């Protein structure tokens, strides 16, 4: 149902890298993110943590973790599937980084977040087919 899941999170100069990695572990317990040091708008250092999850077991664990979402967040995702998915069947979600650090999953629209891209396994690879599969996934969690 899901080909892969990739994510990225930014660690700003005022943040603790270990805490951001703990937030990521709430969503992806076995992930070991790669890091890339870059520069922010005001020349401040920004570390980007990212990984791509392709193993079926790890994807299953991620979907299981989605079950921790509260009902309003699940309904919100279901209602916004059309706008959160591109034509290639990629579903884009953001999870609050601060809440994830505390072990709580909260979907947000903007702000300090863990950016997640879920590639839905749809045959044929059309948005309409991917939307139906994503709907099944989020109704089941």
N, C-alpha and C positions, 0 to 999 in steps of 0.2 A: 504493500500500500504506500510505503514511503521509500524512495530511492536513497536519499541521504538528507542530512540536516547539517547546515553549517551555521556558525555564529561568529560574532565579533563583539568585543566590549572594549571600551576605551578606559585607560587608567590615567587620570590627570595628575598633575604634580602635587595636588593637595590630597590625593587618595593613596591608600595602602594597597599595593599590588596583591598581597596575600588575601585581603578582604574581598577584592574583586574576583580573585580566583575562587574563593569560597562561594561567592554568589553564583558563579558559573557552575560550580559543583552541585548546586541545588537543582539545576536543570540537567546537567550532564555529569553524573557522578564519576565516571571513569575517564573523562576527557583530560588530556594534557595539552593545553593550548600552546601554540607557537606565538612568539612575541616579535613585534616589530616596533622599533623606536622611531618616532616621527616628530614633527614640530607643529605646534598649534598656530593659530592666527597671530598671536602676539609673541611668537618665537619660543613659547613655553614647551617643554618636553611632554609628549603624549605617547604612551605605550599602547599599542593595539594588540589585544589577545584574540586569537582566532583558532578555529579548528573546523574540520569537516568530519562528520560522523557517518561512516558507511557500513559498519558492522550491524547485522540484523539485531543482535542481542542489545547493543547500545541504543539502537533506534527504538526497540521495544521498551527499554528502560526510560527513554525520553518520553514516549507516549504514555507510559505508566505515570510518570511525574506530572504530565498534563492533567491527570486525574485529581491532582492537588488543587487545581484551579477552583475557585468558588463559582457557584452557579451563575451569578451575574456576568462573570468573565467568560464562561463557556458560552452563554447566550449571546454575548457581545461578539465573540469570534464567529459564531454561526451566522449572526445577522450581517457581519461585515466580510464574509468570505469573498464575495464578488469583488469588492474593492481592494482587498488585501492580497489578491492573487493576480499574477501576470498571465499573459497569453501562453506561456511555456509551462504552466502548472506549478510555479513557485509561489508558495504562501509565505508572506512576510509578517512576522510578529515582533513585538518588542516587550520585554519583561523588565519591570522596575528593578534596577540593580540593588538599591538599598533594601527593598523588601526581600529580594532573593537571598541576600546575605543573611537575613534573619530567618531564612527557611520558608518564606511565604512567597507564592507566585502570584503576581499581579500584572495583568496586561495593561500597557499604557500606550498612548499615541505618540508621545514625544518625551524628550528629557533624557535623563541619565539612565540608560538602559542597556540590556543585553539584546543585540539585534539578532534575530533568528530567521533563517531562510529554510523552509521545508520544501524539498522537491518531491511532489506527489507522483507516485508511479501510476501513470494513466496510459492506457492503450485503447484507442489511439491517443497520442499526446496532444490533446485538445483541452482548452480551458473548461469546457462544459463537463467533460468526463472527469477531470481533476476536481472540479467543484463538488461533484456527487461523492467522490471518494473522501474528500476532506470533510464533507458533511457527515458521512458515516463515522469517520474517526472521532470527530468532536462530539457526536451524539453518544458514542460508546464510552468516552472517558468520564 
